[in-house]
């Protein structure tokens, strides 16, 4: 990839990118072989012979180019922190987890953090503090599950958190206990948030958060990601992104949804909505606060997602937000013009989410709105059609369907519900907006691996694993459009970014292979060689 010489003394205001296959994700013309960028936007997209004169030329050596990816559901600070923790997703036995913890202990300073372990790596699926103690007992150990909805800790961590047999369960969460009533070392849902995560936040310094942001920016740029939507934003994230913006270290386009927790008190819940509205109304350094995020249930892997029918073991889970607490919050946010994003993995939770939106529509009348439901791993038949009627976005994560982590998910349901897992085509067929993302760090953040799973239903984590539900795989062009064009549209930006088209922001990524020619399997070894945001080359593999 070479840039031509330009006449000495001529200021570059217009750049031609040529000799490439541009997948535009636009509806009218999906392919081009040249683009011209000026003032951060595309001013020409088409055949090189028709391109206007430019001040500089970049030869892309026949490579494939796609619009910049928008990770439409992620957790920025958590992802940055996770990139520096002990990775456990590919540890398939308790012994392997313990061995990694022993190895990491030598480098730990005071506390040890790990992430990504899978329930089916533990025989019986019941982790205990004693299991970690057998590897590391002298310092607190905190291990976030792969779904980040539960935290497994050792005895030293339980003591550090002050959890005893008398500690009550928080609203929407559970401290796992043995027959004697003592904590076993598992913290589910809000118990993980209010104990382990609150401790983590209190002991993390601003310098560490700044380093987390820098890791996230570098990782995303290297992956061809040009925008991200933080789905659990809070005061700590607001401050960290503000500092990054002040340093000129935040080229990504960042949107955010303010996390609203169910306190059990309507006034306190509505005060959180008011804070989100305040932030959305005034420009914030480094981020646009778009709306609120509500977590209605847990996950299927941990049997904490709210289902209409019980799990295979006969258990079930209640929604974290009962209707009487949820409806006032959703109506208030809708009235304030905020976008509402609701985590709903089980079919009972997604039905509740749509009930709340319908209540808000009835209360607030017709108005422009584009609310969202996050994940939708199993939704009742008819949900997609109902979402399309209400204009609700389906925000889904292909990497959550990776066959390497699917067995435990399927085992928890154990019936024909498994046959409709992660049914992306249902939302396309219904006409609902479908936006793809990764939910990092609950899954790998790499956009190309995400697209591989979307286009094959095969595993990016373990290529030897057979595909699951290949009938739900999408053509690569449609998958990438959902992760670029539709992901940008999911936060209301579709009119000005997300495609390679005249007038759109010049955000794009250049790949070292052409997966449209070589096939989706080539994505597993593919790399991004250039990432451009608003016409600025923010990442180059050559550098």
Secondary structure by P-SEA (a helix, b strand, c coil): cccccccccccccbbbbccccccccccccccccccccccccccccccccccccccbbbbccbbbbbcbbbcccccaaaaaaaaacccccccccaaaaaaaaaaaccccccbbbbccccccccccccccaaaaaaccccbbbbbbcccccbbbbcaaaaaaaccccccccccccccccccccccccccccccccccaaaaaaaaccaaaaaaaaaaaaaaaaaacccbbbbccccaaaaaaaaaaaaacccccbbbbbbbbcccccaaaaaaaaaaaaaaaacccccccccbbbbbcbbbcccccccccccccccccccccccccccaaaaaaaaaabbbbbbbcccaaaaaaaaaaaaaaaaaccccbbbbbcccccccccaaaaaaaaacccbbbbcccccccccaaaaaaacccccccccaaaaaaaaccbbbbbcccccccccaaaaaaaaaccccccccccccccccccccaaaaaaaaccccccccccccccccccccccccbbbbccccccccccccccccccbbbccccccccccc
